[in-house]
């Protein structure tokens, strides 16, 4: 006999918010990858591409956790835009240093989302989701570290 899990909607909602921010951060990171210029072009171009690929790799896993929690996941770019707390950067000619600072801040926002998912999963006794989040937290912390080290702090 299966127990009804009253917190599963909270886990799925937190995961969907994480998914929206992951897609927003992925696209912003790719935007910066495509448009970075200056003396550190190669270094930043490669760093942004590596980080974008890492972020994108989590999206399917996040969506599948939503479905495993019995909820629908995001269905469109519009829904991603409505759910994401990470904002687009449509500005032309963004300075490389500003790109780095923005991505560090946005990865910290994503880290906050990850902590919300972790709390919801633990409240739900969803150890599978909680365990996955641990790895994603480590990746986000590493991205933040690399970005801040690139800035010199």
C-alpha positions as CSV (number, residue, x, y, z in Angstrom):
1,X,0.0,0.0,0.0
2,X,1.4,3.4,-1.0
3,X,1.5,6.4,1.3
4,X,0.1,9.7,0.0
5,X,2.8,12.2,0.0
6,X,1.4,15.7,0.7
7,X,4.7,17.5,0.0
8,X,5.2,16.0,-3.5
9,X,3.6,19.1,-5.1
10,X,6.1,21.3,-3.2
11,X,9.0,19.3,-4.5
12,X,7.7,19.4,-8.1
13,X,7.0,23.1,-7.8
14,X,10.6,23.8,-6.5
15,X,12.0,21.6,-9.2
16,X,10.0,23.5,-11.9
17,X,11.3,26.8,-10.6
18,X,14.8,25.3,-10.7
19,X,14.3,24.1,-14.2
20,X,13.1,27.5,-15.4
21,X,16.2,29.2,-13.9
22,X,18.4,26.5,-15.3
23,X,17.2,27.2,-18.8
24,X,17.4,30.9,-18.3
25,X,21.0,30.6,-17.0
26,X,21.9,28.2,-19.8
27,X,20.8,30.6,-22.4
28,X,22.4,33.6,-20.8
29,X,25.7,31.8,-20.5
30,X,25.5,30.7,-24.1
31,X,24.7,34.4,-25.1
32,X,27.8,35.5,-23.3
33,X,29.8,32.7,-24.9
34,X,28.7,33.9,-28.3
35,X,29.3,37.6,-27.7
36,X,32.3,37.9,-25.4
37,X,35.1,40.0,-26.8
38,X,38.4,41.4,-25.6
39,X,41.9,40.2,-24.6
40,X,40.5,37.3,-22.6
41,X,38.2,36.1,-25.4
42,X,39.5,32.6,-25.7
43,X,39.6,31.9,-22.0
44,X,36.1,33.2,-21.4
45,X,34.6,31.8,-24.6
46,X,35.7,28.3,-23.5
47,X,34.7,28.8,-19.8
48,X,31.2,30.0,-20.7
49,X,30.7,27.2,-23.1
50,X,31.9,24.6,-20.5
51,X,29.6,26.1,-17.9
52,X,26.6,26.3,-20.3
53,X,27.0,22.6,-21.2
54,X,27.1,21.6,-17.5
55,X,23.9,23.6,-16.8
56,X,22.1,22.2,-19.8
57,X,23.1,18.6,-18.8
58,X,21.0,19.0,-15.6
59,X,17.8,20.1,-17.3
60,X,16.6,16.7,-18.4
61,X,17.3,15.2,-15.0
62,X,15.4,18.0,-13.3
63,X,12.4,17.6,-15.6
64,X,12.4,13.8,-15.0
65,X,12.4,14.4,-11.2
66,X,9.3,16.6,-11.6
67,X,7.6,13.8,-13.6
68,X,8.7,11.1,-11.1
69,X,7.0,13.3,-8.4
70,X,3.8,13.0,-10.4
71,X,3.6,16.5,-11.8
72,X,3.8,18.1,-15.2
73,X,6.9,20.0,-16.0
74,X,7.5,23.2,-18.1
75,X,6.1,23.1,-21.6
76,X,7.3,26.2,-23.3
77,X,9.7,29.1,-23.5
78,X,6.9,31.3,-22.3
79,X,6.4,29.2,-19.2
80,X,10.2,29.3,-18.6
81,X,10.0,33.1,-18.9
82,X,7.1,33.4,-16.4
83,X,8.8,31.1,-13.9
84,X,12.4,32.1,-14.1
85,X,13.9,34.5,-11.5
86,X,17.1,34.8,-13.6
87,X,16.5,37.7,-16.1
88,X,17.6,37.9,-19.7
89,X,20.4,40.2,-20.8
90,X,19.5,41.5,-24.3
91,X,22.1,44.3,-24.2
92,X,24.6,44.5,-27.0
93,X,28.2,45.0,-26.2
94,X,28.3,43.8,-22.6
95,X,31.7,44.1,-21.2
96,X,33.5,40.8,-20.4
97,X,33.9,41.7,-16.7
98,X,30.2,42.5,-16.4
99,X,29.4,39.1,-18.0
100,X,31.5,37.3,-15.4
101,X,29.9,39.3,-12.5
102,X,26.4,38.7,-13.8
103,X,27.0,35.0,-14.3
104,X,28.5,34.7,-10.8
105,X,25.4,36.4,-9.3
106,X,23.0,34.3,-11.4
107,X,24.7,31.1,-10.4
108,X,24.2,32.2,-6.8
109,X,20.5,32.7,-7.5
110,X,20.5,29.1,-9.0
111,X,22.3,27.9,-5.8
112,X,19.4,29.4,-3.8
113,X,16.9,27.5,-5.9
114,X,18.9,24.4,-5.3
115,X,18.7,24.9,-1.6
116,X,14.9,25.3,-1.9
117,X,14.6,22.1,-3.8
118,X,16.8,20.3,-1.2
119,X,14.6,21.6,1.7
120,X,11.4,20.5,-0.1
121,X,12.9,17.1,-0.9
122,X,14.0,16.5,2.6
123,X,10.7,17.6,4.0
124,X,9.1,15.0,1.6
125,X,11.7,12.3,2.5
126,X,12.5,12.3,-1.2
127,X,16.1,11.0,-0.8
128,X,16.5,10.5,-4.6
129,X,15.9,14.2,-5.4
130,X,17.8,15.3,-2.3
131,X,20.8,13.2,-3.4
132,X,20.8,14.6,-7.0
133,X,20.7,18.1,-5.6
134,X,23.9,17.6,-3.7
135,X,25.8,17.0,-7.0
136,X,24.1,20.0,-8.6
137,X,25.0,22.2,-5.7
138,X,28.7,21.2,-6.0
139,X,28.6,22.1,-9.7
140,X,27.0,25.5,-9.0
141,X,29.5,26.2,-6.3
142,X,32.4,25.3,-8.7
143,X,31.0,27.6,-11.4
144,X,30.7,30.4,-8.9
145,X,34.3,29.7,-7.7
146,X,35.7,29.7,-11.2
147,X,33.8,33.0,-12.2
148,X,34.9,34.8,-9.0
149,X,38.5,33.5,-9.3
150,X,38.5,34.9,-12.8
151,X,37.6,38.3,-11.4
152,X,40.3,38.0,-8.8
153,X,38.2,37.6,-5.6
